[in-house]
Amino acid sequence: MIKALIIILIVLVALFLLTFLMYFFNLDMKLLAALEPKLAKIYDKRKRDPKV
């Protein structure tokens, strides 16, 4: 029982540190900036309704 709690605590701390590092170094926006050209190509190929 204690081992399971320790493992859960370690996993939670690791996830917190990972999200903190992502926030601190702005990695989420850097990833989006790298993906933006690819996403724009997909978006531009979509058929649109001319009535809208």
C-alpha positions as CSV (number, residue, x, y, z in Angstrom):
1,M,0.0,0.0,0.0
2,I,2.8,2.4,0.9
3,K,4.7,1.5,-2.2
4,A,1.7,2.3,-4.4
5,L,1.3,5.7,-2.7
6,I,5.0,6.5,-3.2
7,I,4.8,5.5,-6.9
8,I,1.7,7.7,-7.4
9,L,3.4,10.6,-5.6
10,I,6.6,10.2,-7.8
11,V,4.4,10.2,-11.0
12,L,2.5,13.3,-9.9
13,V,5.7,15.2,-9.1
14,A,7.2,14.2,-12.4
15,L,4.1,15.3,-14.3
16,F,4.1,18.6,-12.4
17,L,7.8,19.2,-13.2
18,L,7.2,18.4,-16.9
19,T,4.3,20.9,-17.2
20,F,6.3,23.5,-15.3
21,L,9.2,23.1,-17.7
22,M,6.8,23.3,-20.7
23,Y,5.4,26.6,-19.2
24,F,8.8,28.0,-18.3
25,F,10.4,27.5,-21.7
26,N,7.2,28.2,-23.6
27,L,7.5,24.9,-25.4
28,D,3.8,24.6,-26.2
29,M,3.9,27.7,-28.4
30,K,7.2,26.7,-30.0
31,L,5.6,23.4,-31.0
32,L,2.6,25.2,-32.4
33,A,4.9,27.6,-34.3
34,A,6.6,24.6,-35.9
35,L,3.3,22.9,-36.8
36,E,1.6,26.0,-38.1
37,P,2.7,25.7,-41.7
38,K,1.6,22.1,-41.9
39,L,-1.8,22.9,-40.3
40,A,-2.3,25.9,-42.6
41,K,-1.9,23.7,-45.6
42,I,-4.6,21.3,-44.3
43,Y,-6.9,24.2,-43.5
44,D,-6.4,25.9,-46.8
45,K,-7.3,22.7,-48.7
46,R,-10.8,22.6,-47.1
47,K,-13.8,23.2,-49.2
48,R,-15.8,26.1,-48.0
49,D,-19.4,27.1,-48.4
50,P,-19.5,30.3,-50.4
51,K,-22.8,31.3,-48.7
52,V,-21.2,31.8,-45.3
